[in-house]
Amino acid sequence: MSHVMNTYARLPVAFERGEGAWLWDTAGKRYLDALSGIAVNTLGHAHPQFTAALQTQIGKLIHCSNVYQVREQEWLADKLCALSGMQEVFFSNSGCEANEAAIKLARMYGHGKGIETPNIIVMEKSFHGRTLATLSATGNRKVQAGFEPLVKGFVRVPYDDLAAVEQAAAHNPSIVAILVEPIQGEGGIRTPEPSYLQGLRRICDQQGWLLMLDEVQSGIGRTGKWFAHQHSGILPDVMTLAKGLGSGVPIGACLTAGKAAGTFKPGNHGSTFGGNPLACTAGLTTLNLLEQNGLLAHAEALGNFIREGFTRRLGKLAGVKQIRGQGLMIGIELDKPCGALVTAALENGLLINVTADSVVRLLPPLVLSEDEARHLIDTLSPLIETFLQS
Ligand SMILES: Cc1ncc(COP(=O)(O)O)c(C=O)c1O
């Protein structure tokens, strides 16, 4: 009997090593990784320069404490702010912690304005994490069930619906912020109307609210820009990151700008591990390697190539509802639950995921080559065809 707590429905495979976009299991079988540990392994596996940078840092200093100055945090914060136009960064260890920081910050911002019970607008079908506050913010009953009482202070509206936000504004004077994913990841790779984020920005400016973007899944180059909201030409007040930032080393970040900057003062928030020298070196090296290797433009072009490839192969099939996404954040929505495809792909040496029951989700590493993308399309298309005929 396993002594690991039974919190995941795990697939019957364990991996021993990886290289680039490929993983090898303990029996020596090779798999193309089109999931990247759910948008984490930005640089693929065992990237030589990334490995070398981490080895050097481990030999110097893994951890000290936030009681002291941490130069690596300063360097990574400088780089993140230069890339995003944000002003300051709090480092955490995960996406839910980055969102916890954002939620706490929004509440403190509200109290600063004299609002005693600040509320945050959140979306249907959203996902923000598994801590109590972030699962309360999440728009998925399955994630919340059994953990009531939920954290209060969230007002839920449909995604991609500006009128619903305007209506909430008219009815609730305690709203202080909106927390939203620029593209919903767990919710099924849902891409809103191009003008949606601009509309939210306008409402937040009119109301004096914080626009808080959860870029935990969509950030770090995955959509072809550093951060998905940059496709809309807006600047948020708060942005959260994690997943791809450390290429597998746990790190999260909560960034602020404008009226959100300066909200937290010493003692308001903290973390023992958050932003330690190893994690920040992983973050900075990831960003530098993405930049040096032109991987943002690559993600955009390869994403188009993959979506076009699947559209050619599957687009006209009955049962395929939509092929969508941006850059290397890709969803293929079918007209029925398709979890069985994950096992079929695994048997065929391909790692994919299904989310929101009926959406095949592809989040390959940004180092995926065109040949590997072709292999992905050639392997997955017949599996989907067969599945839809069954
Ligand atoms: C958009 C988004 N926010 C937050 C999280 C939570 O991140 P973590 O699992 O690192 O806590 C996720 C994880 O899937 C996510 O996709």
The ligand as a MOL file (V3000), in Angstrom:
LIG
                    3D

  0  0  0     0  0            999 V3000
M  V30 BEGIN CTAB
M  V30 COUNTS 16 16 0 0 0
M  V30 BEGIN ATOM
M  V30 1 C -4.7970 30.0040 -13.7980 0
M  V30 2 C -4.2680 29.2510 -12.6090 0
M  V30 3 N -4.1670 29.8760 -11.4280 0
M  V30 4 C -3.6820 29.2480 -10.3450 0
M  V30 5 C -3.3130 27.9240 -10.3810 0
M  V30 6 C -2.8030 27.2560 -9.1390 0
M  V30 7 O -1.4350 27.0970 -9.2300 0
M  V30 8 P -0.6800 26.0850 -8.2390 0
M  V30 9 O -1.1260 24.7070 -8.5760 0
M  V30 10 O 0.7830 26.3260 -8.5180 0
M  V30 11 O -1.0510 26.4730 -6.8580 0
M  V30 12 C -3.4200 27.2320 -11.5990 0
M  V30 13 C -3.0650 25.8050 -11.6710 0
M  V30 14 O -3.4820 25.0780 -12.5170 0
M  V30 15 C -3.9150 27.9060 -12.7360 0
M  V30 16 O -4.0460 27.2860 -13.9220 0
M  V30 END ATOM
M  V30 BEGIN BOND
M  V30 1 1 1 2
M  V30 2 1 2 3
M  V30 3 2 2 15
M  V30 4 2 3 4
M  V30 5 1 4 5
M  V30 6 1 5 6
M  V30 7 2 5 12
M  V30 8 1 6 7
M  V30 9 1 7 8
M  V30 10 2 8 9
M  V30 11 1 8 10
M  V30 12 1 8 11
M  V30 13 1 12 13
M  V30 14 1 12 15
M  V30 15 2 13 14
M  V30 16 1 15 16
M  V30 END BOND
M  V30 END CTAB
M  END
